[in-house]
Amino acid sequence: MRLRSQDFLAQLPLPATERWPAGVRFIEAFSRDGLELEIYAPRGVDSQSPHSRDEIYIVITGSAALDIDGTEHPCTVGDALFVPARAPHHFERISDDFATWVVFWGEAKS
């Protein structure tokens, strides 16, 4: 199976929701046996909240800074960033073309 980022980015944004009034900026690309692969392309403000599973971001385009529990990590194309389950995190200084793969896996942690 081949998954191409541009195929999923072409589908974004999805229609607005109450939580995402500017439109939904992520889409699931693949899911199997507890592993999920998404594309995430926040614009402006990243309002995500902590997730219940570990995750890795792999930057596809653009640049940003990922704040993980108060520590900022600048990132650009090709960078991979790990975020442990339940850690507060969000992107800042998001370029207009920023997009990233997101990989979730493992058991949900409370």
Beta strands, then each sheet from edge to edge (+ up, - down):
strand 1: 26-32
strand 2: 35-40
strand 3: 54-61
strand 4: 63-68
strand 5: 71-76
strand 6: 80-83
strand 7: 89-92
strand 8: 99-105
sheet 1: 1+ 2- 8+ 3- 6+
sheet 2: 5+ 4- 7+
end
